Amino acid sequence: MSDPKQQEQAFLRRIKSTLDANEAQLDADTLRDLRLARHKALETLQRPRRLWQPVALAGVAATVVLVAISLHVMQSQGPVTPPAMEDMALLTTSDDLDLYENLDFYQWLELEKRNG
């Protein structure tokens, strides 16, 4: 049995001779198109690859997705309204909170004074 490397070289020689024989049967236009395609493929291999382009495109895509999600969430929540001034006064006061716990009672008492 032959060495695998020798078998591979023999296989490649048979392929090359078959391709060369088939090339001789091709017309001039097909040969020219094949030559142009070969040169284009070789130029592509020789050009440096720009790795930043896919990364930049991924960043732009992620930004677009985040903006779209943010806009959707903001629209679904409706307009943001500031708290009422009474609520702000309640939240910022340093008074005793007992008054606010019994606010219903004091409101009722005020109504009774006005009606009575």
N, C-alpha and C positions, 0 to 999 in steps of 0.2 A: 504494500500500500504506500502511496506517495505522501509526502509531507503536505499538510493543509495549505501552507503558503505556496507551494508549487502548484497545487490544484487551483488555488485562487488565481495565480498568474496565468495559468493555461486557460482558465475560464475567461479572464479579461482579454486575452489575445483573441480568442474565438469571437467574443462580442465585438471587439474593435474591427476585426476583419469583416464581420457581417455588416456592421454599420458602414464601413468604407465601401463595401460592394453596393450597398443600397444607396449611398450618397452619389455614386457614379451614375445612377439611373435617374436622379432628380433633375428637373429643369432649372434654368438659370434664376428665375424669379423665386422659386422655393429655396434655392441655395442662398440667395441674397437675404431673404427673410430670416432664414436660420442664422446666418452670420450676424445680422443686426440684433436678433434676440440674444445671441451668445454674448455680443459686446455689451448689450444693455445689462445683462445679468452680471457680467464681470465688473462693470462700473458700479453697480449696486453693492457688490461685495467690497469694493475698494473705498467707498464713501464711509466716513466715520458715522457711527450711529448716534443719534441725538436722544439720549435717555431722558432728558428733561421734558420733552414734549408729551409723552404719555402721563407723566406725573402732573404736569400743568393742566392737562385736560381732565384728569381725575379730580384735581382741586377745584376747577371751575364747575364740574358736574356736581360735586358735593355741595358747593356754595349755592348753586341753583336749587338743589333739593331742599336745603335748609331754609332758604328764603321762601320757597313754595309752601313748606310745612308751616312756617311761622305765619305767613299770610292766611293760610287756611284756619289755623287755630285762632288768630285774632278775629277773623270774620265770624267764626262760629260762636265766640264768646259775646259778641255784640260790643257796643261802645262802652268804654270805661268811664264811669261817672265818679266824680269826687264825693267823698262822704259829706253828708249834710253838716252845716255849721254847728247845729246843736250837738251832733255826735262828736265833732272836733272839740267843742268846749268841754264835753263830758270826759273825753279821753285825755285832755291836757290839764284838767283841773287838779289842784292839790287839796281840794276840800275833802271832808270826811265822806266816805262812800255810803254811809248809812242812809243819807238823804236820798241817794239814787236807788238804793234797794227798796225804799218805801215810796218811790215816786208816784205810783198809782194812788196811794192813800193821800198824799199831799195834793194831787190834782183833784181828787174827789172832794177833799176838804175845801179847796179854793172854790169849786163849783157850788158847794153848799153855802159858803159865805155870800156869794153873788146872788143866789136864788133866795136866800133866807131873809 
